Amino acid sequence: MIIRSLRTIQPANLIILFGVEFLLRIIPIIKNTPIPIETYKEPLSTLLFVALNVDGINHIVNVLLTGLIVVIQALFLNQIVSKYTLFFKSSYLPALMYIIIMNSLAVFMVLTPQLFCNFLLLAILDKIFSLYKTNKAISITFDLGMLFATCSLLYLPYIFLTPIIWLGLVYFRPFSWREWFLGFLGLIVPYFFLFVYFFWNSDMSGFYTLFQPLNRISGLNMYIENNDLYAIIPMLLAFIFSTNKLRANFFKNIIIVRKTYQLLFVLILLSILSFYIPGYAHPAHFAMLTIPMAIYMSYYFLIAKRVWIYEGLAYCILITMLVFQVV
């Protein structure tokens, strides 16, 4: 029983996590069909992908390397959830849910800018959740601004998530104008150096081009493969169950935990709004939702009492994903 085992913290559960990750990637490896990925013009993602020679990486190596990164991120997420006691007991369920979500779409199987941004987003959440434990948060808020700026230079829509900095200050800190200002300063510093670079090379038009997608909002025009769409239906059902359970038990949690769930919900809403940036309505964009969704989904599987329901739902999610990878 996967869920029952992962409800506890045991070293042996790491084998299950790696096993699930490999199981969900074995079919793309066997099929060995290259997965097309949208290209982006952000400066850091361009430099990173050129340095890694992503276009030249063998498809199987790409899938396996991405799978390893996903497992590392899943364990990082799990450590954050346990560190700040977001649930009443520690488990490996957040890691499992992240692994499942990050294998739900074909575009998640290979290296993308969003995958690397998720590392930074995990670091951001770690710092935001630590705000209420610190006496002075000036350096933390500056770091948060820098991290968000770095994210947006890898994948522009992450700039939509920056209000989380000041929302975290509202939730977890007494008001301090220095902390609010340092968050903004940290956000603009990387862009200032980028501005200097373009100015030095007499290419100011290139600098302004980076922000052109933010000039207007477009309609949502996204194409998702039917197989991907059908595969995520049981997963969405689990998310609905979790959200409903969390709503019902919301006031049973301590205030800090309630504020954390609210912040994660706002993170989901901001991620959805960023879908309307022209040129970024691509299935890989869903990676922005994976971290908060993994935490929310974990809640149901942690508190559900009927074994046959939560285990059955978990196996239904896994089997459905495998079936639609084959067809």
C-alpha positions in Angstrom: 0.0 0.0 0.0 1.8 3.1 -1.3 -0.1 5.8 0.6 -0.2 3.9 3.9 3.6 3.4 3.8 4.3 7.0 2.8 2.2 8.4 5.6 5.2 7.7 7.8 8.8 8.9 7.7 11.0 5.9 7.0 14.2 5.7 5.0 12.8 2.8 3.1 10.1 5.1 1.6 12.8 6.7 -0.5 12.9 3.5 -2.5 9.2 3.9 -3.2 9.6 7.5 -4.3 12.4 6.6 -6.7 10.4 3.6 -7.9 7.3 5.7 -8.7 9.4 8.3 -10.5 11.1 5.6 -12.6 7.8 3.8 -13.3 6.1 7.0 -14.6 9.1 7.6 -16.9 9.7 4.1 -18.2 7.2 4.4 -21.0 8.6 7.7 -22.5 12.0 6.1 -22.3 10.9 3.0 -24.1 9.0 4.9 -26.7 12.0 7.2 -27.2 10.0 9.9 -28.9 11.4 13.4 -28.6 9.1 15.8 -26.8 8.9 19.3 -28.5 9.4 22.2 -26.1 8.5 25.8 -26.5 11.5 28.1 -26.7 11.7 31.3 -24.7 13.8 34.5 -25.0 14.6 35.1 -21.4 18.3 35.8 -21.0 19.1 33.3 -18.2 17.2 30.4 -19.7 18.9 31.0 -23.0 22.4 31.0 -21.4 21.5 28.0 -19.2 20.2 25.9 -22.1 23.1 26.8 -24.3 25.6 25.9 -21.5 23.8 22.6 -20.9 23.5 22.0 -24.7 19.9 20.8 -24.1 19.2 20.5 -27.8 22.1 18.0 -28.1 21.2 15.9 -25.1 19.9 12.4 -25.9 16.2 12.1 -25.2 16.6 9.2 -22.8 19.3 11.0 -20.9 17.1 14.1 -20.8 14.2 12.2 -19.4 16.3 10.4 -16.7 18.1 13.6 -15.7 14.8 15.5 -15.4 13.5 12.6 -13.3 16.4 12.9 -10.9 15.9 16.6 -10.6 12.2 16.1 -9.9 13.0 13.7 -7.1 15.4 16.1 -5.5 12.8 18.9 -5.7 10.2 16.5 -4.2 12.5 15.8 -1.2 13.2 19.5 -0.8 9.5 20.3 -0.8 8.9 17.5 1.7 11.6 18.9 4.0 9.9 22.4 3.9 6.5 21.0 4.7 7.9 19.1 7.7 10.2 21.9 8.8 7.3 24.4 9.2 4.7 21.8 10.4 2.2 22.5 7.7 0.5 19.1 8.5 -0.2 17.5 11.9 2.4 14.8 11.2 5.4 14.3 9.0 5.1 12.1 5.9 6.5 11.6 2.4 3.1 12.4 0.8 4.1 15.9 -0.4 7.1 14.4 -2.2 4.9 11.7 -3.7 2.3 14.2 -4.9 4.9 16.4 -6.4 6.4 13.5 -8.3 3.0 12.4 -9.6 2.1 16.0 -10.8 5.5 16.5 -12.4 4.9 13.3 -14.5 1.3 14.1 -15.5 2.1 16.0 -18.7 4.5 15.0 -21.4 6.3 18.4 -21.4 7.3 17.8 -17.7 9.4 14.8 -18.8 12.3 16.9 -20.2 14.3 19.9 -19.1 12.5 23.2 -19.2 13.1 26.7 -17.7 10.1 26.1 -15.4 11.8 23.1 -13.9 14.8 25.2 -12.8 12.4 27.9 -11.6 10.8 25.5 -9.3 14.1 25.1 -7.4 14.1 28.8 -6.8 10.4 28.8 -5.9 11.0 26.2 -3.2 13.8 28.4 -1.8 11.4 31.3 -1.9 8.7 29.5 0.0 11.3 28.3 2.5 12.4 31.9 3.2 8.8 33.2 3.3 7.7 30.6 5.8 10.7 31.5 8.0 9.7 35.1 8.3 7.6 34.6 11.4 10.6 32.9 13.2 13.1 35.8 12.7 13.5 39.0 14.6 14.9 40.9 11.6 13.8 40.0 8.1 15.6 42.6 6.0 18.1 40.3 4.4 15.4 37.7 3.8 13.1 40.1 2.0 16.1 41.3 -0.1 16.9 37.7 -1.0 13.3 37.1 -1.9 13.3 39.9 -4.4 16.5 38.7 -5.9 15.2 35.1 -6.2 12.0 36.3 -7.9 13.9 38.5 -10.3 16.1 35.5 -11.2 13.0 33.3 -11.7 11.6 35.9 -14.1 14.8 36.1 -16.0 14.5 32.3 -16.5 10.8 32.4 -17.3 9.1 35.7 -17.4 5.6 34.8 -16.0 7.1 34.2 -12.5 7.2 38.0 -12.2 3.4 37.6 -11.5 4.2 35.8 -8.3 6.2 38.6 -6.7 3.2 39.9 -4.6 3.8 36.8 -2.5 6.8 38.7 -0.9 4.6 41.4 0.5 1.7 39.1 1.3 4.2 37.0 3.4 5.2 40.2 5.2 1.6 41.0 5.9 0.9 37.5 7.2 4.0 36.8 9.2 5.6 40.1 10.2 4.8 43.4 11.9 4.9 46.3 9.4 8.4 47.6 8.7 9.0 49.9 5.7 12.6 48.8 5.5 11.6 45.2 4.9 9.0 46.2 2.3 11.5 48.4 0.5 14.3 45.8 0.6 12.0 43.3 -1.1 11.4 45.8 -4.0 15.1 46.7 -4.1 16.1 43.0 -4.3 13.7 42.7 -7.2 15.1 45.5 -9.3 18.8 44.9 -8.7 19.2 42.1 -11.3 17.2 44.1 -13.8 19.5 47.1 -13.1 22.6 45.0 -14.0 20.8 43.7 -17.1 19.9 47.2 -18.1 23.6 48.2 -17.7 24.6 45.2 -19.9 22.2 46.2 -22.7 23.1 49.8 -22.4 26.9 49.0 -22.6 26.2 47.0 -25.8 24.0 49.7 -27.3 21.1 47.3 -27.4 18.4 49.1 -25.4 15.7 47.8 -27.8 16.7 44.2 -26.7 16.1 45.2 -23.1 12.7 46.6 -23.7 11.8 43.6 -25.8 12.0 41.4 -22.7 9.0 43.1 -21.2 6.8 43.4 -24.3 4.6 40.4 -23.3 3.6 42.3 -20.2 2.2 45.2 -22.3 -1.1 43.5 -22.9 -3.2 40.5 -21.8 -4.3 37.9 -24.3 -7.1 35.4 -24.3 -6.3 31.9 -23.1 -5.3 29.9 -26.2 -3.7 26.7 -25.1 -3.6 23.3 -26.8 -3.2 20.2 -24.6 -2.9 16.6 -26.0 -6.1 14.6 -25.2 -4.0 11.9 -23.6 -2.5 14.4 -21.2 -5.9 15.9 -20.5 -7.5 12.6 -19.7 -4.6 11.5 -17.6 -4.9 14.4 -15.1 -8.6 14.0 -14.5 -8.2 11.6 -11.4 -5.5 13.9 -10.1 -7.8 16.9 -10.4 -10.4 14.9 -8.5 -7.9 14.3 -5.7 -7.1 18.0 -5.6 -10.9 18.8 -5.3 -11.2 16.3 -2.4 -8.2 17.8 -0.7 -9.4 21.4 -1.1 -12.8 20.4 0.3 -11.2 18.6 3.3 -8.9 21.6 4.0 -11.9 24.0 3.9 -13.8 21.8 6.3 -10.9 21.6 8.8 -9.5 25.1 8.1 -10.2 26.5 11.6 -8.8 23.4 13.3 -5.3 24.5 12.3 -3.2 27.0 14.2 -3.2 30.6 12.8 0.3 30.4 11.2 -0.7 27.2 9.3 -4.0 28.9 8.2 -2.1 31.8 6.8 0.3 29.5 5.0 -2.6 27.7 3.3 -4.0 31.1 2.3 -0.7 32.2 0.9 -0.4 29.0 -1.2 -3.9 29.5 -2.5 -3.0 33.1 -3.6 0.1 31.5 -5.3 -2.2 29.2 -7.3 -4.4 32.2 -8.3 -1.5 34.3 -9.4 -0.1 31.4 -11.4 -3.4 31.0 -13.2 -3.5 34.7 -14.0 0.0 34.5 -15.6 -1.5 32.1 -18.2 -2.8 35.2 -20.0 0.6 36.7 -20.8 0.9 36.5 -24.6 3.1 33.7 -25.9 3.2 31.7 -22.6 0.0 29.7 -22.9 1.8 26.4 -23.2 1.3 23.2 -21.1 4.8 23.5 -19.6 3.4 26.6 -17.9 1.4 24.4 -15.6 4.7 23.7 -13.8 4.1 27.0 -11.9 1.2 25.3 -10.1 2.9 22.0 -9.2 4.4 23.0 -5.8 1.2 24.5 -4.1 -1.0 21.8 -5.7 1.3 19.0 -4.3 0.9 20.4 -0.8 -2.9 20.7 -1.1 -3.2 17.2 -2.6 -1.2 15.7 0.2 -3.7 16.9 2.8 -6.5 14.6 1.6 -4.2 11.5 1.5 -2.9 12.3 4.9 -6.2 12.6 6.8 -8.5 10.3 4.7 -9.7 7.4 6.9 -11.0 4.8 4.4 -8.1 2.9 3.1 -9.8 1.5 0.0 -10.8 5.0 -1.1 -7.5 6.9 -0.8 -5.4 3.9 -1.9 -7.8 3.2 -4.8 -7.6 6.9 -5.8 -3.8 6.8 -5.7 -3.6 3.7 -7.9 -6.2 5.1 -10.2 -4.1 8.2 -10.7 -1.0 6.1 -11.4 -2.7 3.6 -13.7 -4.5 6.3 -15.7 -1.2 8.2 -16.3 0.5 5.0 -17.4 -2.3 3.9 -19.7 -2.4 7.3 -21.5 1.4 7.3 -21.9 1.0 4.0 -23.8 -1.9 5.0 -26.1 
